[in-house]
Amino acid sequence: MGTFVIGIILAGIVALIIRSMIKDKKSGKSQCGGDCSHCRGCH
């Protein structure tokens, strides 16, 4: 039972992190340092 509760808590934390990342991406905030010359992911 304890493992199940901890799993639910961790899944909730991960969901909040993902939601925050999606919200930041939609608002134009970048997760990188801003040096796109060294980044393959930036266009």
TORGU-719700 format. One line per 8 residues: number of its first residue (from 1); their letters; for each residue x, y, z of C-alpha. Coordinates in steps of 0.1 Angstrom, whole numbers, plus 2048, in hexadecimal, padded with zeros to 3 digits. Last residue first. Example, Ala and Ser with C-alpha at 12.3 -4.5 7.8 and 13.67 -1.06 7.14 Angstrom:
<fimars>
2> sa> 889:7F5:847 ~ 87B:7D3:84E;
</fimars>
This chain:
<fimars>
43> hcgrchsc> 8A4:90C:6A2 ~ 8AE:8FF:6C4 ~ 8B2:8D9:6CB ~ 8D5:8D6:6BD ~ 8E3:8EE:6D7 ~ 906:8FD:6D6 ~ 8FC:91C:6C1 ~ 8DC:91E:6D5;
35> dggcqskg> 8EC:92C:6F4 ~ 8CC:935:707 ~ 8D3:920:726 ~ 8B8:907:71E ~ 895:902:72D ~ 887:91F:718 ~ 869:934:721 ~ 851:93B:705;
27> skkdkims> 830:93A:718 ~ 827:919:707 ~ 849:90A:712 ~ 844:915:735 ~ 821:906:738 ~ 82E:8E5:729 ~ 84B:8E5:742 ~ 833:8EC:75F;
19> riilavig> 81C:8D1:754 ~ 839:8B8:752 ~ 844:8C2:775 ~ 821:8BF:783 ~ 81C:89C:773 ~ 83D:891:782 ~ 832:89C:7A4 ~ 811:88A:7A1;
11> aliigivf> 822:86A:795 ~ 839:86C:7B3 ~ 81B:86F:7CB ~ 809:852:7BA ~ 828:83C:7BC ~ 82D:845:7E1 ~ 809:83B:7E8 ~ 80C:81A:7D5;
3> tgm> 82D:812:7E7 ~ 81C:818:808 ~ 800:800:800;
</fimars>
